[in-house]
Amino acid sequence: MQRAVIVLRAKSIPFDVTYIDLRNKPDWFLEISPHGKVPVLKVDEEILFESNAIAEYLEEAETPRMHPDDLIKRARNRAWTDFVPTFAGGLSGLYSAKTADGQEQRLDTARRVLDKLETALADERGNDGPFFNGAELSLVDAAYAPFLQRFLHVDQWLKSGLLDDYPLVSAWAGALIDSDLVQGSVPEEFFAEFEGNLKRRGFLVGALMAEAPGVAAR
Ligand SMILES: N[C@@H](CCC(=O)N[C@@H](CS)C(=O)NCC(=O)O)C(=O)O
């Protein structure tokens, strides 16, 4: 959902959003979403699903172009976008642990995905950023932003210090969450709901949040 909203905002495409309670999906949503998952984009009467497909559709439909012009760069941006589910799983694994031991065990996986991304930024960019390709926020940025934003939020409690070892990822994540496009891509209550979800699911970080609520959210 968030990735689609970032792209819609970046391209100044007017849109309405309906948020779904994923624990209680309405019938109308199940009828239009083939996998019962968000996001779904309704374009006139047509339904699109899957974040990648939606982002690529918007990219082809509307300017400004968010992919690099260079064909090789564009292909590699898409390849790194394909890595997002693995990356997101590596980071969210860390904060979905229920015990300190479990969290410790998942550090290696988190480090592995961060290593790859740090190398990708070093190899791909050839400039000072701040985004994946340079000065402009691109589709690959829009794909990673939601997961980096969630991680930075929970790390206020986890205090893993993990990103300290990855200066390029760390600076990139900071630029993403500071960007208006990313900040305005979630509703006001998003972080409260996100925290509620982590608490409800019995994750260790949820307990830390309950003990020390109100750490300043970025
Ligand atoms: N590959 C899909 C994954 C979408 C996805 O997993 N959405 C989650 C929320 S982030 C969802 O709808 N979960 C509800 C469920 O699986 O029942 C995409 O990128 O659009």
The ligand as a MOL file (V3000), in Angstrom:
LIG
                    3D

  0  0  0     0  0            999 V3000
M  V30 BEGIN CTAB
M  V30 COUNTS 20 19 0 0 0
M  V30 BEGIN ATOM
M  V30 1 N 3.6320 -9.4520 -2.9780 0
M  V30 2 C 2.5670 -8.6380 -2.4480 0
M  V30 3 C 2.5150 -8.7920 -0.9380 0
M  V30 4 C 1.3910 -8.0050 -0.3450 0
M  V30 5 C 1.2130 -8.3180 1.1300 0
M  V30 6 O 1.8030 -9.2690 1.6880 0
M  V30 7 N 0.3710 -7.5300 1.7700 0
M  V30 8 C 0.1050 -7.7440 3.1700 0
M  V30 9 C 0.1710 -6.4350 3.9200 0
M  V30 10 S 1.7340 -5.6730 3.7520 0
M  V30 11 C -1.3230 -8.2450 3.3100 0
M  V30 12 O -2.2150 -7.8160 2.6230 0
M  V30 13 N -1.5170 -9.1770 4.2360 0
M  V30 14 C -2.8170 -9.6770 4.5400 0
M  V30 15 C -2.9040 -11.1450 4.3920 0
M  V30 16 O -1.9560 -11.7800 3.8910 0
M  V30 17 O -3.9560 -11.6860 4.7750 0
M  V30 18 C 2.7950 -7.1640 -2.8310 0
M  V30 19 O 3.9530 -6.7370 -2.8160 0
M  V30 20 O 1.8310 -6.4650 -3.1460 0
M  V30 END ATOM
M  V30 BEGIN BOND
M  V30 1 1 1 2
M  V30 2 1 2 3
M  V30 3 1 2 18
M  V30 4 1 3 4
M  V30 5 1 4 5
M  V30 6 2 5 6
M  V30 7 1 5 7
M  V30 8 1 7 8
M  V30 9 1 8 9
M  V30 10 1 8 11
M  V30 11 1 9 10
M  V30 12 2 11 12
M  V30 13 1 11 13
M  V30 14 1 13 14
M  V30 15 1 14 15
M  V30 16 2 15 16
M  V30 17 1 15 17
M  V30 18 2 18 19
M  V30 19 1 18 20
M  V30 END BOND
M  V30 END CTAB
M  END
